Amino acid sequence: MLYFFSFCCFIGKQTKDELLFATKLLIKSMDTYIKKYEFLIFTNFDLQISNPNVKIEKYYNHPSNVLLYKNASGWDKGWKDLSMNKIYIFKDLYKKFKVDFIWIDLDTYIFNNLSYLEQMDNFFIDYGGENKTLMPVATNFKINFHNYIQGNIWKLNIDLCEKLLNLLDYLKKKNIRLLYDSQSLFTYYFYKILNGRINEHKINIIGNNVYPNILNGLAIWCPKKERGHASVNGLNNLYIDNEKLKSKFHPNKEIHIVSFTFFTLIKIRNENYFKKIFKYDNNIIEKKKHNYFVCSFGGSGSKILTSYLENFGNVFHIHSRNPPNELTKIGNSTEKEKNKYCEWFTDKLIPHNELDNYTVIYLYRDPIKAILSKFHIPNHLRNIQCSPSIKLDDVINHNKDLYMLEDFFDNYVIKQKKYNIICVKYEQLFENINELNKVLNIPNNPKLYPIKIEKKKSNKININNGLEKIYKNLKVKMDKLKFIHLNYGKKNN
């Protein structure tokens, strides 16, 4: 198991949409290449990610995280604050979970299962290539550029973490300024304090002293002796060789982790070759939330199911008695439809190319329990397109289904439409949520499971007996069905 953490924080440097795009692209790469992982994301806004491997936490600034850059302001200050805070939060996570978490920037892409990282208690990546230009690390130290440690992915052990924090305190006291952020701190420690004796101190730099056949740094984007960031030219020099990502600039190296910056990622993401190499599809990464139509005649737990499905998309609670032959929008979507109740279907067809983003669910329940739950409310009768004047005594006295619930049931379960309807039995819902999740193709997270709420049953035997006679046939129909019944849509001629 690999444990990752990152920050998805709005500080004015990127838009929230750009942050969300990069986050989803990174998670997609993790899902593709890593068998088992957990990803903890700290955020300062309402970030919505539906993935069982991802957990969202509120971002906090550790009290020990004191900015080294007194003249920084705006997003520059926020970025540097965030960067040093990674190390303090790493330490907090270790105390809480006794696990060495891996930091990963959101603007990073995984291209390998990375299982070998589990065996290392620390690792880093450097820029790579052969550029030997001297690059400032701090006010008193420079290093060959190709050895500069990157900050987009790293793993510490707790001993190394303490040494780095002690170094940070030392630099503050001596007023020694780092050029960048944590990446400069790592570089300073490895090549200034340790004098480059990384093997002796068991520091693992992938592509350097461990796994020399791998290149994960920004050098993948340019010729060996040059320096640069992701670009269209660099992109066009990437290729797949026997399922391994490589660069024509470094054909003898495998690329397991792709380093971007937000600016360059956003700039090249719409290139067709980018979409091919990184399997990026607008419909996968940026598609609208899935839409669920939860239909019922009421008193059947539809609001509970609606609340549950809101974890995974847009949910519409519907009481239309007659579902349309072709799927349509819900009421109140246009001025012309203002006479349509917001829980009824309208005449406005959903475009054919959007139908895959809609799922229709019909939730049904023992009609007697449903009636005793909600049918004494006149507004509810209006909602299910019944006369609000119908009383329960009228139904008993006439010995007739005045609510027309069997008709309602048949319209969803028996009659075919031009779209599929997933019919779900309320009585078995709470014990079989995982089965419903499979049918709906949504994550199975027990922490999100809905809680069953039962109201008191009626003690009036004459009412129950009368309703049993009236709804006997409907109950027989319901009992014959499995927990999930698929009413498949008619094929278009």
C-alpha positions as CSV (number, residue, x, y, z in Angstrom):
1,M,0.0,0.0,0.0
2,L,1.2,3.5,-0.9
3,Y,0.1,6.4,1.2
4,F,0.1,9.9,-0.5
5,F,-0.8,13.3,0.7
6,S,-1.1,16.7,-1.0
7,F,-2.6,20.2,-0.8
8,C,-5.4,21.4,-3.0
9,C,-5.6,25.0,-1.8
10,F,-6.8,28.1,-3.5
11,I,-4.3,30.9,-3.0
12,G,-5.0,32.9,-6.2
13,K,-2.2,31.3,-8.2
14,Q,-4.5,28.8,-10.0
15,T,-8.2,28.9,-10.4
16,K,-10.3,26.3,-8.5
17,D,-11.2,24.7,-11.8
18,E,-7.5,24.3,-12.7
19,L,-6.9,22.8,-9.3
20,L,-9.7,20.4,-9.7
21,F,-8.6,19.4,-13.2
22,A,-5.1,18.6,-12.0
23,T,-6.4,16.7,-9.0
24,K,-8.7,14.5,-11.1
25,L,-6.0,13.8,-13.7
26,L,-3.5,12.7,-11.0
27,I,-6.1,10.5,-9.4
28,K,-6.9,9.0,-12.7
29,S,-3.3,8.1,-13.2
30,M,-3.2,6.6,-9.7
31,D,-6.2,4.5,-10.4
32,T,-4.7,3.3,-13.7
33,Y,-1.2,2.3,-12.5
34,I,-1.3,1.8,-8.7
35,K,-3.0,-1.3,-7.3
36,K,-3.4,-0.2,-3.7
37,Y,-3.2,3.4,-2.4
38,E,-4.7,6.0,-0.1
39,F,-4.6,9.6,-1.0
40,L,-5.2,12.3,1.7
41,I,-5.9,15.8,0.3
42,F,-5.9,18.9,2.5
43,T,-8.0,21.7,1.0
44,N,-9.2,25.1,2.0
45,F,-12.4,25.1,-0.1
46,D,-15.3,22.7,-0.8
47,L,-13.4,20.1,-2.9
48,Q,-15.7,17.2,-4.1
49,I,-14.0,14.0,-5.1
50,S,-15.9,10.7,-5.3
51,N,-13.2,8.0,-5.0
52,P,-12.9,5.4,-2.2
53,N,-9.1,5.8,-2.2
54,V,-9.3,9.5,-1.6
55,K,-10.0,11.3,1.7
56,I,-10.5,15.0,2.0
57,E,-9.3,17.0,5.1
58,K,-9.4,20.6,6.0
59,Y,-6.1,22.4,5.4
60,Y,-4.4,23.9,8.4
61,N,-1.1,25.8,8.9
62,H,1.1,24.2,11.5
63,P,2.0,26.8,14.2
64,S,5.7,26.0,13.7
65,N,5.5,26.9,10.0
66,V,7.1,30.4,10.1
67,L,7.7,32.0,6.7
68,L,11.4,32.4,5.7
69,Y,10.6,34.9,3.1
70,K,9.7,38.2,4.8
71,N,9.3,40.1,1.5
72,A,7.0,37.6,-0.1
73,S,3.4,38.6,-0.6
74,G,0.2,37.5,-2.4
75,W,0.2,34.1,-3.9
76,D,4.0,34.0,-3.7
77,K,3.8,34.1,0.1
78,G,0.9,31.6,0.1
79,W,2.8,29.2,-2.1
80,K,5.9,29.3,0.0
81,D,3.9,29.0,3.2
82,L,2.2,25.9,1.8
83,S,5.5,24.3,0.7
84,M,7.3,24.4,4.1
85,N,4.1,23.3,5.8
86,K,4.2,20.0,3.9
87,I,7.1,18.8,6.2
88,Y,5.3,19.7,9.4
89,I,2.1,18.0,8.2
90,F,4.2,14.9,7.2
91,K,5.3,14.8,10.8
92,D,1.7,15.1,12.1
93,L,0.6,12.3,9.8
94,Y,3.4,10.1,11.0
95,K,2.4,10.7,14.6
96,K,-1.2,9.9,13.9
97,F,-0.8,6.9,11.5
98,K,2.7,5.6,12.1
99,V,3.1,5.6,8.3
100,D,5.6,7.5,6.1
101,F,3.4,9.3,3.7
102,I,4.6,10.3,0.2
103,W,4.1,13.9,-0.8
104,I,2.9,14.4,-4.4
105,D,2.2,17.7,-6.2
106,L,-1.2,17.8,-7.9
107,D,0.5,18.7,-11.2
108,T,2.2,15.3,-11.4
109,Y,1.2,12.2,-13.4
110,I,2.0,8.6,-12.5
111,F,3.0,6.2,-15.3
112,N,4.0,3.1,-13.4
113,N,2.7,1.0,-10.5
114,L,5.5,2.3,-8.3
115,S,5.4,-0.7,-6.0
116,Y,9.1,-0.5,-5.5
117,L,8.6,2.7,-3.5
118,E,7.1,0.6,-0.7
119,Q,10.5,-0.8,0.1
120,M,12.2,2.6,0.6
121,D,11.8,4.6,3.8
122,N,12.8,7.7,1.8
123,F,13.2,8.8,-1.8
124,F,13.5,11.9,-3.9
125,I,13.9,12.8,-7.6
126,D,16.2,15.4,-9.1
127,Y,16.0,17.4,-12.3
128,G,18.1,14.9,-14.2
129,G,19.9,15.2,-17.5
130,E,23.4,16.6,-17.9
131,N,23.0,20.4,-17.4
132,K,25.9,21.5,-15.2
133,T,25.0,25.2,-14.9
134,L,25.5,26.3,-11.4
135,M,22.1,27.0,-9.8
136,P,21.6,28.9,-6.5
137,V,20.2,26.8,-3.7
138,A,20.5,29.4,-1.0
139,T,22.3,32.7,-0.4
140,N,25.5,30.8,0.4
141,F,25.4,27.8,-1.9
142,K,25.1,26.7,-5.5
143,I,24.9,23.3,-7.2
144,N,25.0,21.8,-10.7
145,F,21.5,22.2,-12.1
146,H,21.0,18.5,-13.0
147,N,21.4,17.5,-9.3
148,Y,18.8,20.0,-8.0
149,I,16.1,18.1,-6.0
150,Q,12.6,18.6,-7.1
151,G,9.7,19.1,-4.7
152,N,6.8,17.5,-6.5
153,I,7.2,14.0,-5.1
154,W,9.2,12.8,-2.1
155,K,9.1,10.6,1.0
156,L,10.8,11.1,4.3
157,N,11.3,8.9,7.3
158,I,10.7,10.5,10.7
159,D,14.5,10.7,11.5
160,L,15.2,12.5,8.2
161,C,12.2,14.8,8.9
162,E,13.6,15.9,12.2
163,K,16.9,16.6,10.7
164,L,15.4,18.8,8.0
165,L,13.3,20.7,10.5
166,N,16.4,21.3,12.6
167,L,18.1,22.6,9.5
168,L,15.2,24.9,8.8
169,D,15.5,26.4,12.3
170,Y,19.3,26.8,11.8
171,L,18.8,28.6,8.4
172,K,16.3,31.0,10.0
173,K,18.6,31.8,12.9
174,K,21.5,32.4,10.5
175,N,19.3,34.4,8.1
176,I,20.3,32.1,5.3
177,R,17.7,32.3,2.6
178,L,16.7,29.4,0.4
179,L,16.0,30.2,-3.3
180,Y,12.8,28.2,-3.4
181,D,10.9,26.1,-0.9
182,S,11.2,22.5,0.4
183,Q,13.1,21.5,-2.8
184,S,15.9,23.9,-1.9
185,L,15.9,22.7,1.7
186,F,16.4,19.1,0.5
187,T,19.1,20.1,-1.9
188,Y,20.9,22.1,0.7
189,Y,20.9,19.3,3.2
190,F,22.1,16.6,0.7
191,Y,24.8,18.6,-1.0
192,K,25.8,21.3,1.5
193,I,25.4,19.6,4.9
194,L,26.1,16.0,3.8
195,N,28.5,17.2,1.1
196,G,26.9,14.9,-1.4
197,R,27.5,11.7,0.6
198,I,24.0,10.5,-0.1
199,N,24.9,6.8,-0.2
200,E,26.7,6.9,3.2
201,H,23.6,8.5,4.7
202,K,21.2,6.2,2.9
203,I,19.4,8.9,0.9
204,N,17.6,7.5,-2.1
205,I,17.5,9.7,-5.2
206,I,15.7,7.9,-8.0
207,G,17.6,8.1,-11.3
208,N,20.8,9.0,-9.4
209,N,22.1,6.5,-6.8
210,V,19.0,4.2,-7.0
211,Y,17.2,3.0,-10.2
212,P,19.6,4.8,-12.5
213,N,17.5,3.6,-15.5
214,I,14.6,5.9,-14.5
215,L,14.3,9.6,-15.2
216,N,11.4,11.4,-13.5
217,G,12.6,15.0,-13.4
218,L,11.8,17.9,-15.6
219,A,14.8,16.9,-17.9
220,I,12.4,14.6,-19.8
221,W,11.1,17.7,-21.6
222,C,14.4,18.8,-23.2
223,P,17.8,17.7,-24.6
224,K,20.2,16.3,-22.0
225,K,22.3,19.5,-21.5
226,E,19.5,22.0,-21.6
227,R,16.9,22.9,-19.0
228,G,13.2,23.7,-19.3
229,H,9.6,22.8,-18.4
230,A,6.8,20.9,-20.1
231,S,6.3,22.2,-23.7
232,V,4.7,21.1,-26.9
233,N,8.1,20.2,-28.3
234,G,8.9,18.2,-25.3
235,L,5.5,16.5,-25.5
236,N,6.0,15.5,-29.1
237,N,9.3,13.8,-28.1
238,L,7.5,11.5,-25.6
239,Y,6.6,8.0,-26.8
240,I,5.4,4.6,-25.5
241,D,7.9,1.7,-25.9
242,N,6.6,-1.7,-24.7
243,E,4.2,0.0,-22.3
244,K,6.9,2.2,-20.9
245,L,6.9,6.0,-21.3
246,K,10.2,7.4,-22.7
247,S,11.6,10.6,-24.2
248,K,13.6,10.8,-27.4
249,F,15.9,13.1,-25.5
250,H,16.7,10.3,-23.1
251,P,15.9,7.0,-24.9
252,N,17.7,4.8,-22.4
253,K,15.6,6.0,-19.5
254,E,12.1,4.9,-18.3
255,I,9.7,7.6,-17.1
256,H,7.6,6.5,-14.2
257,I,6.5,9.9,-12.8
258,V,5.9,12.9,-15.1
259,S,6.6,16.3,-13.7
260,F,4.7,19.4,-14.8
261,T,4.0,22.8,-13.5
262,F,0.4,24.1,-13.3
263,F,1.2,26.7,-16.0
264,T,2.6,24.2,-18.5
265,L,0.1,21.5,-17.7
266,I,-2.8,23.8,-18.4
267,K,-1.0,25.1,-21.5
268,I,-0.5,21.7,-23.2
269,R,-3.5,19.7,-22.0
270,N,-5.6,20.3,-25.1
271,E,-2.9,19.1,-27.5
272,N,-4.2,15.9,-29.2
273,Y,-0.9,14.1,-28.5
274,F,-1.2,15.0,-24.8
275,K,-4.6,13.3,-24.8
276,K,-3.2,10.3,-26.5
277,I,-0.1,9.8,-24.3
278,F,-1.9,10.6,-21.0
279,K,-5.2,9.0,-21.9
280,Y,-6.9,12.3,-21.2
281,D,-10.5,12.6,-22.3
282,N,-12.5,15.7,-21.7
283,N,-15.5,13.4,-21.0
284,I,-13.6,11.6,-18.3
285,I,-11.8,14.4,-16.5
286,E,-14.1,17.3,-17.0
287,K,-17.5,15.7,-17.6
288,K,-20.5,17.0,-15.8
289,K,-21.7,15.2,-12.7
290,H,-23.9,12.1,-13.5
291,N,-27.6,12.8,-13.1
292,Y,-29.9,10.4,-11.2
293,F,-33.7,10.5,-11.4
294,V,-35.1,8.9,-8.3
295,C,-38.8,8.2,-8.9
296,S,-41.4,6.9,-6.5
297,F,-45.0,7.3,-5.4
298,G,-43.8,8.4,-2.0
299,G,-43.4,6.9,1.4
300,S,-40.8,4.6,-0.1
301,G,-37.5,6.0,1.1
302,S,-36.8,8.1,-2.0
303,K,-35.5,11.0,-0.1
304,I,-33.1,8.8,1.8
305,L,-31.8,7.4,-1.5
306,T,-31.7,10.9,-3.0
307,S,-29.5,12.1,-0.1
308,Y,-27.2,9.1,-0.5
309,L,-26.7,9.5,-4.3
310,E,-25.9,13.2,-3.9
311,N,-22.5,11.9,-2.9
312,F,-21.9,10.8,-6.5
313,G,-23.8,13.3,-8.7
314,N,-26.8,15.5,-9.3
315,V,-30.0,13.9,-8.0
316,F,-33.6,14.7,-8.9
317,H,-36.5,13.6,-6.7
318,I,-39.4,12.7,-9.0
319,H,-43.1,11.9,-8.4
320,S,-44.4,11.9,-12.0
321,R,-47.1,9.2,-12.4
322,N,-46.4,8.8,-16.1
323,P,-42.7,8.7,-17.1
324,P,-42.3,9.9,-20.7
325,N,-41.6,7.6,-23.6
326,E,-38.4,9.4,-24.3
327,L,-36.4,10.8,-21.3
328,T,-37.0,14.5,-20.6
329,K,-35.9,17.2,-18.3
330,I,-37.6,17.9,-14.9
331,G,-40.1,20.8,-14.3
332,N,-39.3,24.5,-13.9
333,S,-36.4,24.4,-16.3
334,T,-37.8,27.0,-18.7
335,E,-40.4,29.8,-18.6
336,K,-42.7,27.8,-20.8
337,E,-42.7,24.9,-18.3
338,K,-43.4,27.1,-15.2
339,N,-46.8,25.2,-14.8
340,K,-44.8,22.0,-14.4
341,Y,-44.2,20.9,-10.8
342,C,-40.5,20.7,-10.1
343,E,-40.8,16.9,-9.4
344,W,-42.5,16.0,-12.7
345,F,-41.1,15.3,-16.1
346,T,-41.6,17.9,-18.8
347,D,-41.8,17.8,-22.6
348,K,-38.2,19.0,-23.0
349,L,-36.2,16.0,-24.4
350,I,-32.8,15.3,-23.1
351,P,-30.4,15.4,-26.1
352,H,-29.4,11.9,-27.3
353,N,-25.7,12.5,-26.8
354,E,-26.3,13.3,-23.1
355,L,-28.5,10.3,-22.3
356,D,-25.5,8.2,-21.0
357,N,-25.1,10.8,-18.2
358,Y,-28.6,10.0,-16.9
359,T,-29.8,7.1,-14.8
360,V,-33.5,6.5,-13.9
361,I,-34.3,4.7,-10.7
362,Y,-37.8,3.6,-9.6
363,L,-37.9,2.9,-5.8
364,Y,-41.0,1.0,-4.7
365,R,-42.3,-0.3,-1.4
366,D,-45.2,-2.2,0.1
367,P,-48.1,0.1,-0.8
368,I,-49.8,-0.1,2.6
369,K,-46.7,1.1,4.4
370,A,-46.2,3.8,1.9
371,I,-49.9,5.0,2.3
372,L,-49.7,5.0,6.0
373,S,-46.5,7.0,5.8
374,K,-47.4,9.9,3.6
375,F,-50.8,9.7,2.0
376,H,-52.6,11.7,4.7
377,I,-50.9,14.8,3.4
378,P,-52.9,16.6,0.6
379,N,-49.8,18.2,-0.9
380,H,-48.2,14.7,-1.3
381,L,-51.3,13.6,-3.2
382,R,-51.0,16.6,-5.5
383,N,-47.3,15.7,-6.0
384,I,-48.1,12.2,-7.3
385,Q,-50.9,13.6,-9.4
386,C,-53.8,12.4,-7.4
387,S,-56.8,14.4,-6.2
388,P,-55.8,15.9,-2.8
389,S,-59.3,15.4,-1.5
390,I,-59.0,11.6,-1.4
391,K,-59.1,10.3,2.2
392,L,-58.0,6.9,3.4
393,D,-61.5,6.2,4.5
394,D,-62.7,6.7,0.9
395,V,-60.2,4.1,-0.3
396,I,-61.4,1.6,2.4
397,N,-65.1,2.3,1.8
398,H,-64.9,2.1,-1.9
399,N,-62.7,-1.0,-1.7
400,K,-60.7,0.5,-4.6
401,D,-57.2,1.8,-5.3
402,L,-58.3,5.4,-5.6
403,Y,-54.6,6.5,-5.4
404,M,-54.0,4.4,-8.5
405,L,-50.7,3.0,-7.1
406,E,-50.8,-0.1,-9.2
407,D,-51.1,2.0,-12.3
408,F,-48.1,4.1,-11.0
409,F,-46.1,0.9,-10.5
410,D,-46.9,-0.5,-13.9
411,N,-45.9,2.7,-15.6
412,Y,-42.3,2.2,-14.4
413,V,-41.9,-1.5,-14.0
414,I,-44.0,-3.1,-16.7
415,K,-44.3,-0.6,-19.5
416,Q,-41.2,-0.2,-21.6
417,K,-39.8,3.2,-22.5
418,K,-36.9,4.2,-24.7
419,Y,-34.5,4.2,-21.8
420,N,-33.7,1.8,-19.0
421,I,-35.4,2.0,-15.6
422,I,-33.7,0.4,-12.6
423,C,-36.4,-0.8,-10.3
424,V,-35.4,-1.1,-6.7
425,K,-37.2,-2.8,-3.8
426,Y,-37.1,-0.6,-0.7
427,E,-37.4,-3.5,1.8
428,Q,-34.1,-4.9,0.7
429,L,-32.3,-1.7,0.0
430,F,-30.3,-1.2,3.2
431,E,-28.9,-4.7,3.4
432,N,-27.9,-4.7,-0.3
433,I,-26.5,-1.2,-0.9
434,N,-23.2,-2.7,-2.3
435,E,-25.2,-4.5,-5.0
436,L,-27.0,-1.3,-6.0
437,N,-23.6,0.4,-6.1
438,K,-22.3,-2.1,-8.6
439,V,-25.3,-1.6,-10.9
440,L,-24.9,2.1,-10.7
441,N,-21.1,1.9,-11.1
442,I,-20.4,4.1,-8.1
443,P,-17.8,3.7,-5.3
444,N,-18.8,1.3,-2.5
445,N,-18.0,3.3,0.7
446,P,-19.8,1.9,3.8
447,K,-19.2,5.2,5.6
448,L,-21.7,6.8,3.2
449,Y,-24.4,4.1,3.4
450,P,-27.9,5.5,4.1
451,I,-29.5,4.9,7.5
452,K,-32.9,3.2,7.6
453,I,-35.6,5.3,9.3
454,E,-38.9,3.5,10.1
455,K,-42.0,5.2,11.3
456,K,-44.5,3.7,13.7
457,K,-46.9,1.2,12.2
458,S,-50.7,1.7,12.3
459,N,-52.4,-0.3,15.0
460,K,-55.8,0.0,13.3
461,I,-56.5,-3.6,12.2
462,N,-59.6,-2.7,10.1
463,I,-57.6,-0.2,8.0
464,N,-54.7,-2.6,7.5
465,N,-57.1,-5.5,6.6
466,G,-59.0,-3.3,4.2
467,L,-55.8,-2.1,2.4
468,E,-54.5,-5.7,2.2
469,K,-57.6,-6.7,0.1
470,I,-57.3,-3.7,-2.1
471,Y,-53.5,-4.0,-2.8
472,K,-53.2,-7.7,-2.8
473,N,-52.5,-7.9,-6.5
474,L,-49.9,-5.1,-6.4
475,K,-48.1,-6.8,-3.5
476,V,-48.0,-10.0,-5.4
477,K,-46.4,-8.2,-8.4
478,M,-43.8,-6.6,-6.1
479,D,-43.0,-9.9,-4.2
480,K,-42.2,-11.6,-7.5
481,L,-39.4,-9.1,-8.3
482,K,-35.8,-9.4,-7.2
483,F,-34.1,-6.7,-5.2
484,I,-33.1,-5.0,-8.5
485,H,-35.2,-5.4,-11.6
486,L,-34.1,-3.8,-14.9
487,N,-36.9,-2.6,-17.1
488,Y,-34.9,-2.4,-20.3
489,G,-35.8,0.3,-22.8
490,K,-37.2,-0.3,-26.2
491,K,-34.6,-0.1,-29.0
492,N,-35.2,2.7,-31.5
493,N,-36.4,1.6,-34.8
